[in-house]
Every structure is written in C-alpha cells, then in structure tokens.
Amino acid sequence: MAAFTWHGTATPSDVVNAGPLALIEPLLDKLDINDIIDQHLPPDPQQEYSHGHVLSVLLAARLCRPTALVNIERWAEKSGADIFFNIPADKLNDDRLGRALDAFFEHRHSILGSVTARALQQTNLSLERLHFDPTQLILCGVYAASQPRTQLPRGQSLQGDAHLAPAHISHGYSTDRKALLFSQLAVVDDCGALPVFAHCLDGNRNGHPAIREMYTLVREHVGLPEEVLMISDRGTCSLEHIARLHGHNHQVLCAAQWQDYRAIYDAYADSLQWHEASYLSIEQRRRRQCHSTLPCEHYEIAVLKHTLIDPTNEQEIPARLIFAYSTADERQTQQRRQENNAKIQAGLEKLQAKMARGHPQSTYESIVRQIHTLLGKKDAARYFHWQLVPLTRAERDALPRPAKGHVRPSHRLEFEFDAAAAKADERYDGLSVLVTTAKKQHSGDTLFTQYKEQNYVESVHHQFKTPIAVTPVFLKSPRRVEALVCVLQIAVQAYQVLERLYRQAVQDDADQRDKRMTAERLLRTFNVYGLLIRHGRLGRVVCASRLCSRQKQILTHLHFPTPAQTLARTLHPEPSG
C-alpha cells in the first residue's frame, strides 16, 4: 500500500470514499482536459490554480456526483477530489468556479473542438458520418440580463466564441417555460454515439438555424474531412440546408415533412419497387430469435431518383427520395386517428349540448376558442367541418324556457365528419420519406439503417440530462449558464469515451454483457473505493487502498493507472525514517 503526503486541510474521517474518482481522474487525464483548457485560456500570473485545473474538478464532480457550484467545495473534501486533483477543497469555492466559467465562455467552441480532436484520436474515429439532433434544456429563474442574440446579416460568417453572445434564455419554441435550445453533433457506429460538438441557441429557435450554425461552427473549430454525410431529423430539413452542404461537397440524409413530398409519392406510387429493409431494432431482433408471440414488425423501403433546385443559384442537385413504410407506424397511426376522431366528436357534441342549454358563459367567442383548443394541431381536425349558425327569432322562441341562470342560445353548433377524407388518408398510414444527396455507392437500405441509428444521439441527450445532470445549475448569468452547458458537453463526451474505450478493447469471443458495457455500469463498479488517511509528522498521509478484483480488471482493460499510480504522479512520497 503506497503512502503519500498531502498538505491540504484535514478531514474528520480517517477514510475517504473516493468512489468513481479512481476511474474519472485517469479518464480526464487521458483526454488532456486540464492542458487543453489552459492552452486556450491566457495564463494569469495572479492565479493560484489554473482554470483548466479548476474546471477539471468541476467535470469530475459532474461525472461522479452532479452538484451545484456552491457545493463543489464540500463534495471535493468528502470525496477526496481535492487529493486526486491536488487542490485544497477551500480553493474550490463558487466564486473561483464562476471566474473559470467566465474565462471558458470566451473560448468555449475552440475548447470543444480541441477536446474533440483528442477524443477522436483516442477512439480512432473519423467525422465522415455525423448525426445532428437538438433538444431543449429547461431552466428555472428570471434571467433578467438575458437578451436575444443579434442575428448576423446574410452571408456573414459565424465565428463563435467571443464574437457570439450568450444564448437567450427565453420561452421555448414548444414550451412556455424558460429554455435554451441545445444542439448536439455526434459520431455513431456499432459502439453507440460519441458527441463531437455542441452549440446553444436562443430558447425560441428551432432546428433550421440550429443545424445551420452547428455546421458553420464545426467547420471553423473542428474541421471536416472531404467526405461527410450529415444525418438529421425532419425539424432540420430544408432546401437551404441541403444546398449549403452540397456547396461544400458534403452530403445530406434527413427526414422530410411528408406533405412536402406527398404529391411526388402519389405520382410514382404505382411504379415504386418496394423491398423489406434489413434494419431491425434490438427488440425486433430479440422477438425473432426467441420466437416471441409479440408482433414481428418490419420496414419496407422504395428509392426514387429526384432532383432538387438550389434556391440560391437555381442549379440542380441530384438526390434520392427514400420512401419508408413501417408496419408498427401504420397500426399506431390508425389507432391514433381513431382515438382523435372519437375525442373530437365527443368534444363537439359536448359543446353542442352546452350551447343548446344556454349556458351563461357560452358566448360565441368562448365556443370558438374551445373548438380551436379541441381541434388543436391534430391531423384528425381536417376531417371535421363545423359552423355556428345564428338562430332565427322563431327558432329561439320555439326553444323551451332556459333553466335558472341560463339564457336562450343565440347560435347552434353544427358539424359533420368527412369519412371520405379520413378513408383517403389511410393509404399514407405508416409512410415517411427521407431525402439524401449521398453518393450512389451508399444503398438506400444502408442509408435507412444509418438514419435509424439517430436514436443513439437521443440517448446521449438522456445521459446529458440524467447521469451528467444538466440540473442543478443555480447560475444567474447567461454567460455562465452557457459556459456550464458547454463544460457538461465535455463531461458527456468523456462519459462516452470511457464506454467506447472499454468496448473497443473487448475481445470478439467475450461475453455479450461485456461487449455492451456502459459507462454507468463501469462507474458504478467504483462506487466504493477508499483512501486511507493518517496523520504523520509532516501532516496528512494518504494511502491508496487495494482495488477489488473487478476494479483492477477494469483499469487494466482500459490501460488506466491505479489510484496509487495516479497519486504518485501528483503527491510527494512519504519520507522514510
């Protein structure tokens, strides 16, 4: 058992449970997080500890036990992070962390790009296939200092960093709560998704500016190879997006709005050649392997050559449309239509009866509002036609005397259900469309499989909001909020690098559970790992305890140093004699 002297403040306990820090510290060291941040942030001779040093501890806290900045000091003391990172816990107050975030903000995109370069080097991945997906980060608080970003004039380059103000914390595009739009770019393969870049936008923005700005920033701060295929969902699909990438000789694969290509489908529906797609979800593969009685769903695809017109120069862009049919989506669409039809009809009948009773609060305006609320944005709303018909004086006089507190109605609600329109739409059930400019050597079946792997990026969003825990934030400054979000991007990137390094080192004949090892399970294995503290003549003496067999096996598998080796690198050995 190795012993090292530590001159920081004493703790009341003789044992510190460092837990996952035994795995996290060598992970951050392997990614050179400390040095990369310090290379981008100008040194301050008055700084006792560099920003890279301080933010490394913040990253470790998020990976180990997410906590607010004000509690990092206490966490570092209890977990032994102050020992692993060789910085006294009382130096990790929220003011010091806040100043580090302020400095980080000025170079956030450049730092993200440099960390990505290191992560790609460690994992032997390229940027030839990228998946893009935005999500909303919901925040609480007033954020009175937050202001909308000034939109750049058309044609002006977006450089990021100090040239880009913090994103506006505002009511979200699809929510009334305060939010930021957080967009994620990731590399995806059989081992899952590795985040490679992130960008924050005003909370009320949508996918179109998100993918435009992301593409510009990643070209500026990461650099892209000659061959790139960018995959995204329908919220990002536009002619402008396709033309933008085509202008840089990059390729697009994105889901499109069905209504934009329905007419093309109708024109070629009878001549399309359909075949069953090779893609199956993990659950569907399991059902087939174990001969489950549950439904065995499948996809069918048909590829159609198409030509798009660049809106900027009217030039033709060769493309393909991949029409996809899903047996599961067909059944779900039919069920949803039936439920919505029944809900709308019942709601209209209820409003009809309410008007007929002469409810005192049933004015013309209030009924119209309630009908619009009932119909909402449901597709089934197109099947219902309604009108408020004024009652003639004779019709009003013929009505029975209204109940106490009620009035004679002035209108009646009439509606009808267009069964023919609903029936006509059934031919589109289960159908969707992808648009791609990928080269011909990429088959429609391969592209469809790659698009379905988009859900790996959504799982990264889940990790970002749960194990990494974007909340609690507890920051009032929009600059620091966005800086912290970008720091958390590095945390989730490190999280995925850990998982990927383990999976890449697994032998082909290894157990399936080992092949699908997750970062969460790896960190959980280190939930209990202690540092022994005793007081010597020169102060506290830190002793690295023995690893259990599984912990030692994981570190060996990853080629990570043991805690004793890590401490030997940062602390002085105990004097002999």
Wavefront OBJ file of the C-alpha trace (Angstrom):
o trace
v 0.000 0.000 0.000
v 1.628 3.238 -1.166
v 1.653 6.287 1.109
v 1.858 9.930 0.071
v 1.947 13.193 1.980
v -0.854 15.694 1.469
v -0.637 19.206 2.879
v -4.271 20.227 2.422
v -6.794 20.712 5.197
v -7.593 17.769 7.423
v -10.908 15.913 7.405
v -12.579 14.464 10.488
v -12.628 10.984 8.942
v -9.688 8.624 8.530
v -11.289 7.068 5.427
v -12.477 8.932 2.345
v -14.685 7.174 -0.174
v -13.223 8.422 -3.468
v -15.554 6.128 -5.391
v -15.608 6.672 -9.191
v -12.795 9.251 -8.981
v -10.409 6.301 -9.249
v -11.718 5.905 -12.807
v -12.623 9.501 -13.654
v -9.277 11.166 -12.905
v -7.263 8.951 -15.297
v -10.033 9.351 -17.897
v -9.784 13.159 -17.813
v -6.010 12.901 -17.837
v -6.114 10.654 -20.912
v -8.176 13.317 -22.691
v -5.729 16.071 -21.591
v -8.642 18.186 -20.366
v -6.543 20.305 -17.995
v -3.847 21.103 -20.559
v -6.282 21.733 -23.440
v -8.283 24.272 -21.440
v -5.128 26.012 -20.227
v -3.773 26.191 -23.787
v -6.835 28.181 -24.840
v -7.202 30.407 -21.774
v -4.487 33.053 -21.316
v -2.478 32.476 -18.115
v -2.873 34.911 -15.253
v 0.242 35.246 -13.047
v -2.016 36.087 -10.104
v -3.884 32.781 -10.443
v -3.041 30.291 -7.755
v -4.667 27.479 -9.743
v -5.284 27.490 -13.464
v -8.781 27.494 -14.982
v -8.070 24.097 -16.503
v -7.221 22.705 -13.081
v -10.388 24.105 -11.504
v -12.699 23.053 -14.337
v -11.247 19.534 -14.303
v -12.569 19.199 -10.760
v -15.952 20.536 -11.890
v -16.024 17.925 -14.658
v -15.144 15.197 -12.176
v -17.960 16.345 -9.915
v -20.495 16.101 -12.742
v -19.283 12.642 -13.734
v -19.141 11.426 -10.140
v -21.987 13.155 -8.301
v -23.691 16.118 -10.036
v -23.954 19.059 -7.668
v -24.358 22.820 -7.728
v -21.254 25.010 -7.879
v -21.769 26.230 -4.331
v -21.460 22.618 -3.078
v -18.345 21.606 -5.050
v -16.046 22.574 -2.164
v -17.837 20.297 0.286
v -18.039 17.479 -2.267
v -14.309 17.683 -3.019
v -13.466 17.365 0.662
v -15.787 14.418 1.274
v -14.863 12.522 -1.903
v -11.118 13.057 -1.888
v -11.257 15.004 -5.165
v -9.037 17.611 -3.523
v -6.426 14.870 -3.080
v -6.764 13.314 -6.548
v -6.534 16.691 -8.266
v -4.069 18.130 -5.731
v -6.041 21.280 -4.951
v -7.299 22.158 -1.443
v -11.078 21.951 -1.162
v -11.380 25.510 0.191
v -9.926 26.761 -3.117
v -12.956 25.361 -4.969
v -15.473 27.991 -3.883
v -18.220 29.067 -6.262
v -16.507 32.420 -6.981
v -13.392 30.682 -8.317
v -15.519 28.260 -10.328
v -17.594 31.165 -11.678
v -14.477 33.035 -12.828
v -13.253 29.887 -14.543
v -16.600 29.593 -16.362
v -16.379 33.250 -17.436
v -12.960 32.601 -18.960
v -14.144 29.361 -20.549
v -17.075 31.141 -22.221
v -14.747 33.335 -24.272
v -13.172 30.257 -25.917
v -15.907 27.654 -25.487
v -16.193 26.487 -29.103
v -12.431 26.384 -29.628
v -12.004 24.282 -26.477
v -14.811 21.920 -27.516
v -13.095 21.483 -30.884
v -9.711 20.696 -29.309
v -11.179 18.200 -26.830
v -12.998 16.531 -29.724
v -9.744 16.211 -31.674
v -8.214 14.449 -28.673
v -11.258 12.199 -28.189
v -11.215 11.178 -31.865
v -7.508 10.409 -31.598
v -8.092 8.170 -28.569
v -11.042 6.325 -30.125
v -9.769 6.105 -33.734
v -12.960 7.644 -35.124
v -13.486 9.949 -38.087
v -16.071 12.624 -38.837
v -17.247 11.120 -42.123
v -20.718 10.341 -40.742
v -22.308 12.837 -38.362
v -25.660 12.784 -36.631
v -27.303 16.035 -35.567
v -30.125 16.420 -33.060
v -31.340 19.401 -30.986
v -33.103 19.315 -27.638
v -34.441 21.842 -25.152
v -32.826 22.479 -21.781
v -35.492 23.729 -19.385
v -34.263 26.263 -16.809
v -35.903 27.998 -13.859
v -35.392 31.597 -12.818
v -35.886 35.104 -14.171
v -32.600 35.724 -16.048
v -33.384 39.410 -16.477
v -29.958 40.037 -18.036
v -30.590 37.573 -20.837
v -31.076 39.219 -24.234
v -31.874 37.813 -27.697
v -28.843 37.250 -29.857
v -28.347 39.659 -32.720
v -28.914 37.774 -35.955
v -25.984 38.052 -38.335
v -26.596 39.551 -41.789
v -26.927 37.020 -44.584
v -23.528 35.920 -45.817
v -21.590 36.963 -42.688
v -19.579 34.133 -41.138
v -20.474 32.836 -37.684
v -17.208 32.523 -35.768
v -18.402 31.661 -32.295
v -16.523 32.219 -29.040
v -16.211 35.898 -28.052
v -17.995 37.007 -31.240
v -21.173 35.184 -30.209
v -23.200 36.495 -27.266
v -24.677 34.008 -24.787
v -27.848 32.293 -25.936
v -31.074 33.962 -24.847
v -32.830 32.080 -22.048
v -36.405 32.557 -23.206
v -39.725 30.808 -23.589
v -39.041 27.708 -25.626
v -40.175 27.011 -29.173
v -42.558 24.307 -27.942
v -42.895 25.182 -24.264
v -43.883 28.161 -22.143
v -41.025 27.504 -19.723
v -37.625 29.207 -19.862
v -35.270 27.219 -22.044
v -32.163 27.050 -24.199
v -32.031 25.141 -27.469
v -29.074 22.781 -27.171
v -27.883 21.110 -30.377
v -25.680 18.049 -30.400
v -23.459 16.595 -33.114
v -22.220 13.035 -32.749
v -20.371 10.229 -34.496
v -22.335 6.982 -34.474
v -21.244 3.401 -35.095
v -21.874 -0.069 -33.662
v -20.471 1.037 -30.292
v -23.015 3.847 -29.958
v -22.702 7.632 -30.184
v -19.722 9.829 -29.362
v -20.590 13.560 -29.042
v -18.174 15.707 -31.035
v -19.604 19.227 -30.811
v -22.405 21.238 -29.217
v -23.935 24.656 -29.590
v -26.513 26.667 -27.630
v -29.174 28.818 -29.278
v -31.933 31.097 -28.006
v -34.709 29.101 -26.401
v -37.275 30.135 -29.017
v -35.253 28.965 -32.038
v -35.870 25.751 -33.977
v -33.905 23.141 -35.881
v -33.240 25.174 -39.045
v -30.944 27.833 -37.509
v -29.564 25.180 -35.147
v -28.185 22.965 -37.915
v -27.019 25.970 -39.963
v -24.986 27.407 -37.081
v -23.729 23.988 -35.992
v -22.394 23.232 -39.474
v -20.615 26.598 -39.656
v -19.076 26.270 -36.191
v -17.905 22.688 -36.577
v -16.177 23.564 -39.866
v -14.488 26.511 -38.115
v -13.439 24.863 -34.852
v -13.112 21.154 -35.609
v -12.629 20.870 -39.344
v -14.384 18.349 -41.554
v -12.957 15.770 -43.972
v -13.730 15.834 -47.682
v -16.366 13.102 -47.354
v -19.115 13.945 -44.864
v -22.661 12.607 -44.530
v -24.781 14.643 -42.086
v -27.898 12.911 -40.778
v -30.756 14.748 -39.055
v -34.482 14.644 -38.315
v -37.326 16.400 -40.127
v -37.127 19.544 -37.993
v -33.878 20.451 -39.780
v -34.736 19.509 -43.362
v -34.865 22.350 -45.882
v -33.625 23.116 -49.383
v -31.286 25.712 -47.874
v -29.688 23.095 -45.621
v -29.256 20.592 -48.455
v -27.822 23.250 -50.789
v -25.447 24.540 -48.093
v -23.810 21.145 -47.628
v -23.891 20.407 -51.335
v -21.957 23.639 -51.930
v -19.135 22.243 -49.758
v -19.317 18.821 -51.463
v -20.841 17.311 -48.338
v -23.841 15.023 -48.311
v -27.197 15.073 -46.539
v -29.570 12.452 -45.210
v -32.562 13.858 -43.408
v -36.201 13.055 -42.751
v -38.566 15.379 -44.586
v -42.087 16.601 -43.959
v -44.453 14.143 -45.632
v -46.678 16.870 -47.059
v -43.688 18.294 -48.972
v -43.270 15.061 -50.949
v -46.745 13.534 -50.894
v -47.518 14.741 -54.425
v -44.350 13.054 -55.712
v -45.327 9.862 -53.929
v -48.803 9.986 -55.476
v -47.291 10.457 -58.942
v -44.954 7.447 -58.667
v -46.793 5.229 -56.157
v -47.757 2.577 -58.719
v -44.222 2.235 -60.108
v -42.248 2.190 -56.841
v -40.327 -1.028 -56.180
v -40.594 -1.950 -52.513
v -38.380 -4.361 -50.616
v -38.043 -5.233 -46.962
v -35.356 -3.235 -45.145
v -32.583 -5.100 -43.355
v -32.833 -2.808 -40.335
v -34.494 -4.246 -37.241
v -34.500 -2.752 -33.767
v -32.855 -4.671 -30.913
v -36.305 -5.592 -29.612
v -37.454 -6.885 -33.002
v -34.294 -8.980 -33.353
v -34.923 -10.414 -29.903
v -38.508 -11.324 -30.786
v -37.362 -13.228 -33.847
v -34.552 -15.020 -32.041
v -36.769 -16.243 -29.206
v -39.842 -16.857 -31.419
v -41.876 -14.409 -29.377
v -45.664 -14.246 -29.747
v -45.428 -10.448 -29.829
v -45.828 -8.783 -33.262
v -42.797 -9.039 -35.559
v -42.740 -5.592 -37.140
v -40.659 -4.641 -40.153
v -39.843 -1.789 -42.545
v -40.104 -1.635 -46.303
v -38.336 0.939 -48.448
v -38.516 2.205 -52.025
v -35.921 4.523 -53.591
v -36.765 7.167 -56.196
v -34.296 9.362 -58.079
v -35.089 13.021 -57.653
v -33.677 16.436 -58.489
v -33.678 19.403 -56.122
v -33.144 23.016 -57.121
v -30.647 25.122 -55.187
v -32.636 28.211 -54.082
v -29.521 30.403 -54.190
v -28.360 29.761 -57.778
v -31.136 27.656 -59.374
v -28.683 24.827 -60.064
v -29.814 21.196 -59.961
v -28.842 18.975 -57.032
v -29.010 15.206 -57.731
v -30.849 13.491 -54.892
v -32.823 10.420 -53.917
v -36.061 10.032 -52.015
v -36.242 7.001 -49.716
v -39.884 6.201 -49.028
v -40.261 4.030 -45.934
v -43.228 2.002 -44.727
v -43.456 0.763 -41.130
v -45.964 -1.872 -40.051
v -45.747 -0.590 -36.471
v -46.278 3.046 -37.504
v -49.247 2.050 -39.660
v -51.001 0.409 -36.717
v -50.155 3.275 -34.360
v -51.338 5.889 -36.873
v -54.655 4.115 -37.360
v -55.175 3.796 -33.615
v -54.243 7.433 -33.028
v -56.619 8.576 -35.769
v -59.499 6.603 -34.285
v -58.814 7.961 -30.812
v -58.542 11.556 -32.050
v -61.687 11.236 -34.148
v -63.605 9.939 -31.162
v -62.187 12.618 -28.870
v -63.031 15.466 -31.263
v -66.533 14.152 -31.950
v -67.273 13.744 -28.239
v -65.923 17.240 -27.553
v -68.013 18.830 -30.302
v -71.131 17.019 -29.093
v -70.462 18.290 -25.583
v -70.102 21.875 -26.821
v -73.216 21.405 -28.943
v -75.217 20.398 -25.877
v -73.666 23.200 -23.828
v -74.849 25.796 -26.348
v -78.295 24.257 -26.574
v -78.701 24.543 -22.768
v -77.941 28.250 -22.959
v -75.043 28.097 -20.516
v -74.484 31.705 -19.366
v -70.740 31.595 -20.169
v -71.207 30.038 -23.597
v -70.725 33.087 -25.767
v -69.964 32.939 -29.461
v -66.317 33.866 -28.810
v -65.842 31.376 -25.981
v -67.243 28.485 -28.015
v -64.962 29.338 -30.954
v -61.951 29.339 -28.612
v -62.956 25.986 -27.127
v -63.391 24.450 -30.582
v -59.949 25.641 -31.697
v -58.454 24.238 -28.482
v -60.219 20.919 -29.045
v -59.028 20.610 -32.636
v -55.524 21.880 -31.884
v -52.903 20.633 -34.331
v -54.319 17.131 -34.646
v -54.353 15.705 -38.166
v -57.868 14.457 -37.445
v -59.056 18.077 -37.236
v -59.100 18.131 -41.055
v -61.942 15.614 -41.076
v -64.361 17.818 -39.137
v -66.248 20.785 -40.599
v -68.145 22.998 -38.206
v -70.054 26.245 -38.112
v -72.019 28.339 -35.613
v -75.395 29.041 -37.170
v -77.390 32.061 -35.873
v -80.861 31.141 -34.647
v -83.814 32.972 -36.118
v -86.215 34.693 -33.782
v -88.807 31.973 -34.448
v -86.267 29.250 -33.611
v -85.301 30.984 -30.376
v -88.967 31.425 -29.353
v -89.628 27.731 -30.034
v -86.947 26.626 -27.573
v -88.011 25.543 -24.082
v -87.639 28.009 -21.235
v -83.989 28.001 -20.134
v -83.063 26.696 -16.694
v -82.418 29.106 -13.863
v -79.273 31.116 -14.501
v -79.200 30.142 -18.177
v -80.114 32.176 -21.258
v -81.721 31.404 -24.573
v -78.924 30.438 -27.028
v -78.269 32.731 -29.975
v -76.473 30.102 -32.115
v -76.342 26.388 -32.624
v -73.250 24.361 -33.356
v -73.363 22.191 -36.455
v -70.583 19.838 -37.515
v -70.006 16.912 -39.797
v -67.357 14.248 -40.111
v -65.754 13.760 -43.536
v -65.415 9.971 -43.594
v -64.197 10.001 -47.195
v -61.233 12.248 -46.358
v -60.298 10.029 -43.407
v -60.508 6.953 -45.614
v -58.359 8.583 -48.306
v -55.607 9.319 -45.792
v -55.377 5.670 -44.784
v -53.223 4.980 -47.853
v -50.456 7.063 -46.250
v -50.517 5.271 -42.901
v -47.050 4.080 -41.873
v -45.302 6.035 -44.628
v -42.427 8.517 -44.230
v -39.754 9.936 -46.507
v -36.016 10.599 -46.327
v -34.129 12.961 -48.628
v -30.495 12.261 -49.418
v -27.720 13.568 -51.639
v -25.442 10.658 -50.668
v -23.404 9.098 -53.429
v -24.741 6.081 -55.292
v -22.394 3.616 -53.589
v -24.473 4.179 -50.440
v -27.523 1.977 -50.993
v -30.966 3.024 -49.850
v -31.005 0.142 -47.369
v -27.675 1.213 -45.830
v -28.783 4.831 -45.599
v -32.057 3.851 -43.960
v -30.164 1.806 -41.362
v -27.834 4.739 -40.685
v -30.778 7.084 -40.264
v -32.425 4.745 -37.740
v -29.230 4.973 -35.658
v -30.239 8.579 -34.982
v -31.754 7.315 -31.724
v -28.203 6.893 -30.361
v -27.925 10.693 -30.273
v -31.192 10.887 -28.361
v -29.684 8.525 -25.786
v -26.793 10.993 -25.415
v -29.353 13.710 -24.644
v -30.737 11.377 -21.987
v -27.304 10.939 -20.431
v -26.737 14.679 -20.606
v -29.881 15.295 -18.568
v -29.659 12.336 -16.154
v -26.233 10.861 -15.200
v -24.413 14.075 -16.139
v -27.374 16.107 -14.852
v -27.590 19.465 -16.553
v -29.507 20.485 -13.449
v -28.931 21.791 -10.855
v -27.462 24.923 -12.464
v -28.186 27.738 -9.963
v -26.462 30.397 -12.046
v -27.880 33.850 -12.739
v -25.502 34.907 -15.512
v -26.459 33.709 -19.031
v -22.725 33.618 -19.846
v -22.041 31.207 -17.022
v -25.118 29.126 -17.836
v -23.951 28.585 -21.410
v -20.365 28.019 -20.282
v -21.530 25.363 -17.823
v -23.622 23.680 -20.519
v -20.526 23.529 -22.744
v -18.464 22.131 -19.864
v -21.138 19.473 -19.433
v -20.745 18.682 -23.132
v -17.135 17.750 -22.354
v -18.394 15.656 -19.438
v -20.809 13.649 -21.584
v -18.096 13.300 -24.237
v -15.714 11.877 -21.639
v -18.537 9.633 -20.411
v -18.963 8.191 -23.905
v -15.212 7.919 -24.498
v -14.966 5.766 -21.367
v -17.705 3.459 -22.632
v -16.216 3.269 -26.117
v -12.642 2.584 -24.953
v -13.886 -0.338 -22.919
v -15.976 -1.780 -25.752
v -13.180 -1.362 -28.294
v -10.821 -3.363 -26.086
v -13.252 -6.284 -25.664
v -12.281 -9.476 -27.489
v -14.564 -10.917 -30.160
v -15.292 -14.022 -28.073
v -16.113 -12.021 -24.924
v -19.423 -12.255 -23.087
v -22.227 -10.218 -24.668
v -22.692 -8.306 -21.414
v -19.059 -7.183 -21.634
v -19.483 -6.132 -25.263
v -22.419 -3.897 -24.295
v -20.758 -2.474 -21.197
v -21.967 1.044 -20.349
v -20.158 3.908 -18.675
v -22.826 3.909 -15.991
v -22.024 0.311 -15.033
v -18.283 0.993 -15.107
v -18.622 3.949 -12.743
v -20.990 2.004 -10.503
v -18.304 -0.671 -10.060
v -16.195 2.022 -8.375
v -18.948 3.300 -6.078
v -16.874 2.135 -3.141
v -13.167 2.824 -3.201
v -11.421 4.291 -0.185
v -8.393 6.440 0.525
v -6.926 5.863 3.986
v -5.819 8.990 5.848
v -3.462 9.056 8.799
v -1.577 11.890 10.408
v 2.205 11.794 10.262
v 4.967 14.055 11.417
v 4.723 16.231 8.290
v 0.950 16.319 8.006
v -1.649 14.055 6.494
v -0.517 10.866 4.828
v -2.731 9.424 2.074
v -2.737 5.694 1.458
v -4.365 4.203 -1.637
v -6.350 1.137 -0.595
v -6.411 -2.090 -2.558
v -8.706 -2.410 -5.529
v -11.184 -5.249 -5.677
v -10.565 -7.777 -8.451
v -13.241 -6.322 -10.745
v -11.971 -2.740 -10.301
v -8.419 -3.832 -11.053
v -9.633 -5.763 -14.085
v -11.415 -2.677 -15.486
v -8.394 -0.394 -15.044
v -6.140 -2.986 -16.673
v -8.607 -3.429 -19.544
v -8.612 0.341 -20.135
v -4.845 0.689 -19.632
v -5.554 3.244 -16.894
v -3.199 3.767 -13.937
v -4.207 2.546 -10.493
v -5.099 5.135 -7.826
v -1.685 4.554 -6.249
v -0.004 5.386 -9.552
v -2.232 8.430 -10.010
v -1.403 9.766 -6.549
v 2.299 9.082 -7.093
v 2.158 11.423 -10.069
v 0.723 14.356 -8.099
v 1.751 13.916 -4.450
v 5.088 13.624 -2.684
v 6.002 10.202 -1.287
v 6.088 9.825 2.476
v 9.629 10.449 3.815
v 11.345 7.316 5.130
v 12.748 7.041 8.645
l 1 2 3 4 5 6 7 8 9 10 11 12 13 14 15 16 17 18 19 20 21 22 23 24 25 26 27 28 29 30 31 32 33 34 35 36 37 38 39 40 41 42 43 44 45 46 47 48 49 50 51 52 53 54 55 56 57 58 59 60 61 62 63 64 65 66 67 68 69 70 71 72 73 74 75 76 77 78 79 80 81 82 83 84 85 86 87 88 89 90 91 92 93 94 95 96 97 98 99 100 101 102 103 104 105 106 107 108 109 110 111 112 113 114 115 116 117 118 119 120 121 122 123 124 125 126 127 128 129 130 131 132 133 134 135 136 137 138 139 140 141 142 143 144 145 146 147 148 149 150 151 152 153 154 155 156 157 158 159 160 161 162 163 164 165 166 167 168 169 170 171 172 173 174 175 176 177 178 179 180 181 182 183 184 185 186 187 188 189 190 191 192 193 194 195 196 197 198 199 200 201 202 203 204 205 206 207 208 209 210 211 212 213 214 215 216 217 218 219 220 221 222 223 224 225 226 227 228 229 230 231 232 233 234 235 236 237 238 239 240 241 242 243 244 245 246 247 248 249 250 251 252 253 254 255 256 257 258 259 260 261 262 263 264 265 266 267 268 269 270 271 272 273 274 275 276 277 278 279 280 281 282 283 284 285 286 287 288 289 290 291 292 293 294 295 296 297 298 299 300 301 302 303 304 305 306 307 308 309 310 311 312 313 314 315 316 317 318 319 320 321 322 323 324 325 326 327 328 329 330 331 332 333 334 335 336 337 338 339 340 341 342 343 344 345 346 347 348 349 350 351 352 353 354 355 356 357 358 359 360 361 362 363 364 365 366 367 368 369 370 371 372 373 374 375 376 377 378 379 380 381 382 383 384 385 386 387 388 389 390 391 392 393 394 395 396 397 398 399 400 401 402 403 404 405 406 407 408 409 410 411 412 413 414 415 416 417 418 419 420 421 422 423 424 425 426 427 428 429 430 431 432 433 434 435 436 437 438 439 440 441 442 443 444 445 446 447 448 449 450 451 452 453 454 455 456 457 458 459 460 461 462 463 464 465 466 467 468 469 470 471 472 473 474 475 476 477 478 479 480 481 482 483 484 485 486 487 488 489 490 491 492 493 494 495 496 497 498 499 500 501 502 503 504 505 506 507 508 509 510 511 512 513 514 515 516 517 518 519 520 521 522 523 524 525 526 527 528 529 530 531 532 533 534 535 536 537 538 539 540 541 542 543 544 545 546 547 548 549 550 551 552 553 554 555 556 557 558 559 560 561 562 563 564 565 566 567 568 569 570 571 572 573 574 575 576 577
